[in-house]
Amino acid sequence: MEWLILVSLVLLGLVLVLVEILFIPGTTVVGILGIIVGIIGLIYAFMTFEYQIALGISGLSIGLHLAAVWYGFSSGVWRKFSLKSSQTGGAYDGRTEGLEVGMEGKAVSDIKPIGKAVFHGKWYEVKSEKGFIEVGTPIIITNLENNTISVK
């Protein structure tokens, strides 16, 4: 009967650790519970059996747990959860192509400090460097940085 309890505790701990590694990684609750059950099994072995037998059981149990962890990491299960693509976009998407510093345009909305302006027949969102600019006011591009068009 003692062997059945011992084997049940050690195997239950091992199964819980494997479930943590293979099926629900990252939760740690199941893995910690598996480690606790495994430790309880080892404590039970030292309380029930002779010291030499308990040491052998401990070595076997620790070896099985390490093998389970090694298998979990080497089986490729982590590749299922990892990101395989990367995002290549950036902040600059070419909205300001064709514009140059010093180019003249006209405010088509109030710019306070952000509004709309037209340059060569195309509408752009612009930012005022010095406060409010009324609709219809001629403006000049003072700075182009990424997608920001600064005007005055």
C-alpha positions as CSV (number, residue, x, y, z in Angstrom):
1,M,0.0,0.0,0.0
2,E,2.9,2.4,0.8
3,W,4.3,1.8,-2.7
4,L,1.0,2.6,-4.3
5,I,0.7,5.9,-2.4
6,L,4.3,6.8,-3.2
7,V,4.1,6.0,-6.9
8,S,0.7,7.9,-7.1
9,L,2.2,11.0,-5.5
10,V,5.3,11.0,-7.7
11,L,3.5,10.3,-10.9
12,L,0.7,12.9,-10.1
13,G,3.4,15.5,-9.6
14,L,5.2,14.5,-12.8
15,V,1.9,14.6,-14.8
16,L,1.1,18.0,-13.4
17,V,4.6,19.3,-14.4
18,L,4.2,17.9,-17.9
19,V,0.7,19.4,-18.2
20,E,2.2,22.8,-17.3
21,I,5.0,22.5,-19.8
22,L,3.1,21.0,-22.7
23,F,-0.5,22.2,-22.5
24,I,-0.8,25.4,-20.4
25,P,2.6,27.1,-20.3
26,G,2.9,30.3,-18.5
27,T,0.2,29.7,-15.8
28,T,2.7,28.3,-13.2
29,V,-0.2,27.3,-10.9
30,V,-0.3,23.7,-12.3
31,G,3.5,23.5,-12.4
32,I,3.9,24.7,-8.8
33,L,1.2,22.3,-7.7
34,G,3.0,19.4,-9.5
35,I,6.3,20.3,-7.8
36,I,4.5,20.5,-4.4
37,V,2.9,17.1,-4.9
38,G,6.3,15.6,-6.0
39,I,7.9,17.0,-2.9
40,I,5.2,15.6,-0.7
41,G,5.8,12.2,-2.4
42,L,9.5,12.5,-1.5
43,I,8.7,13.4,2.1
44,Y,6.4,10.4,2.3
45,A,9.2,8.2,0.9
46,F,11.6,9.3,3.7
47,M,8.9,8.9,6.4
48,T,7.8,5.4,5.2
49,F,10.9,3.6,3.8
50,E,14.5,3.1,4.8
51,Y,16.9,5.9,4.1
52,Q,18.8,4.2,1.3
53,I,15.5,3.3,-0.5
54,A,14.2,6.8,0.0
55,L,17.4,8.2,-1.5
56,G,17.0,5.9,-4.6
57,I,13.3,7.0,-4.9
58,S,14.4,10.7,-4.7
59,G,17.0,10.3,-7.3
60,L,14.6,8.5,-9.6
61,S,11.9,11.1,-9.1
62,I,14.2,14.0,-9.6
63,G,15.6,12.3,-12.7
64,L,12.1,11.8,-14.1
65,H,11.1,15.4,-13.4
66,L,14.3,16.7,-15.1
67,A,13.7,14.5,-18.1
68,A,10.1,15.7,-18.3
69,V,11.3,19.4,-18.3
70,W,14.0,18.6,-20.8
71,Y,11.5,16.8,-23.1
72,G,9.1,19.7,-22.8
73,F,11.6,22.2,-23.9
74,S,13.2,20.1,-26.7
75,S,9.9,18.8,-28.1
76,G,9.2,22.0,-29.9
77,V,6.0,22.8,-28.1
78,W,7.3,26.4,-27.5
79,R,7.5,27.0,-31.3
80,K,3.7,26.7,-31.4
81,F,3.4,29.7,-29.0
82,S,6.2,31.8,-30.4
83,L,5.8,34.7,-32.8
84,K,7.1,33.7,-36.2
85,S,6.7,37.0,-38.1
86,S,7.8,40.5,-37.5
87,Q,6.3,43.8,-38.3
88,T,8.4,45.8,-40.8
89,G,6.4,49.1,-40.9
90,G,7.5,52.3,-39.4
91,A,6.4,55.7,-38.5
92,Y,7.3,57.2,-41.9
93,D,4.9,56.0,-44.7
94,G,5.7,58.6,-47.4
95,R,2.9,61.1,-46.8
96,T,5.2,64.0,-47.1
97,E,6.8,63.0,-50.4
98,G,6.8,65.9,-52.9
99,L,6.8,68.5,-50.2
100,E,9.8,70.7,-49.4
101,V,10.7,73.2,-46.7
102,G,9.8,76.7,-47.9
103,M,6.9,75.5,-50.1
104,E,3.9,77.8,-50.0
105,G,0.3,76.6,-49.5
106,K,-3.0,77.7,-48.0
107,A,-4.9,76.8,-44.8
108,V,-8.2,75.2,-45.7
109,S,-9.2,74.9,-42.0
110,D,-8.4,76.7,-38.9
111,I,-5.0,75.5,-37.7
112,K,-5.0,75.6,-33.9
113,P,-2.3,74.1,-33.7
114,I,-3.3,71.2,-36.0
115,G,-5.5,71.6,-39.1
116,K,-5.7,71.1,-42.8
117,A,-3.7,72.8,-45.6
118,V,-3.4,72.5,-49.3
119,F,-0.1,72.3,-51.3
120,H,-0.2,71.9,-55.1
121,G,-3.9,70.8,-54.9
122,K,-3.4,68.0,-52.3
123,W,-4.7,68.3,-48.7
124,Y,-2.4,67.6,-45.8
125,E,-2.7,67.6,-42.0
126,V,-0.3,70.3,-40.7
127,K,0.9,71.6,-37.4
128,S,1.3,75.3,-36.6
129,E,4.6,76.4,-35.0
130,K,3.2,79.6,-33.6
131,G,-0.4,79.1,-32.4
132,F,-3.6,79.8,-34.3
133,I,-3.8,80.3,-38.1
134,E,-7.1,81.2,-39.7
135,V,-8.7,79.5,-42.7
136,G,-7.6,80.9,-46.0
137,T,-4.2,82.3,-44.7
138,P,-1.2,81.7,-46.9
139,I,1.3,79.4,-45.1
140,I,4.9,78.2,-45.6
141,I,6.3,74.8,-44.6
142,T,9.1,75.3,-42.0
143,N,9.9,71.7,-41.1
144,L,9.3,68.2,-42.4
145,E,10.0,65.4,-39.9
146,N,8.6,61.9,-40.4
147,N,5.0,62.5,-41.2
148,T,4.7,65.9,-39.4
149,I,4.4,69.0,-41.6
150,S,5.2,72.2,-39.5
151,V,4.0,75.5,-40.9
152,K,3.9,79.2,-40.1
